[in-house]
Amino acid sequence: MTTARRFVFLADAQLGAYATFSGLSTEEAEAFLERGMRVSSVPKVEGYEWDALRYRAAVDALNELRPDFVVVGGDMIDDASSREQLDELFSITGQIDPSIQVRWVPGNHDIAPDGVAPTYDSIERYREAFGPDYYAFSANGTRFIVMNTVVLVEPRNVPEHFAEQMAFIERELKASVDADHIVLFGHHPLFVESANEPDTYWNIPQKTRAELLRLIHECGVDIAFAGHLHRNAEASDGDFRMVASSAVGYPLGDDPSGLRIVDVGPEGITHEYRSINTPGHEKG
């Protein structure tokens, strides 16, 4: 059985984020740094052109790379209620070569009204714009499972959706054990440094994480890809690898704006983070 050749994972284009983070005082920027977010103190701006410029560069890179498909790993826009940001996102996405299939993953800024906790109504609005918020698909022997980690992180408003999704993930994983590889996608990483790390804003809570890791090891999942951190991070739990990618848009660490190229072959799954070239790369 052959395997998928190449796909690209990118996350956090987050059109409008630069404007949101602009206009901060030095003290406010330092407060973000204490939370692990490196934000520059720059004059206040409006709109989303800074972020859109980088997403356009990512689209140019995709068209040059010509992967089998691209997975957009969440936080496509900064404000889930902004029709203007959403229209710009789809306008730029429409420049991707039609032969490259686009797969969407919900991020907290896309599906949660407050950027944290989704509701049944907000999930329905997401589905109307992007399609299913969790699903699975196959490509040449590899099984790919997309999770709505926003619900997994904060299910308080949507307990039935949480239960349904957990049942879906278990069912799909157990049905995929004979695949050449199993790959997970989600916006939030299960963990950043260690499978046993404490709960933070950046990971999936321990209780849910433990259940997912039980299934991951039982069913032989190879690797998971996430965004959310706006910086690169890699960690392992046994044979399972957890990879988080820096942002296409506004980085919050030392890694530049970029995307991740993933190759799937007989010897396994390899990946490389590649920066995107844009004029005026610096945040400030």
Secondary structure, DSSP 8 states (H G I E B T S, - for coil): -----EEEEE----BTHHHHHTT--HHHHHHHHHTT----------SSHHHHHHHHHHHHHHHHH--SEEEE-S--BS-TT-HHHHHHHHHHHTTS-TTSEEEE---HHHH-TTSS---HHHHHHHHHHHS-SSEEEEETTEEEEE--HHHHH--TT-HHHHHHHHHHHHHHHHHTTTSSEEEEE-SS-S-SS-TT----TTS--HHHHHHHHHHHHHHT--EEEE-SSSS-EEEEETTEEEEE---SS--SSSS-SEEEEEEEETTEEEEEEEE---TT-S--
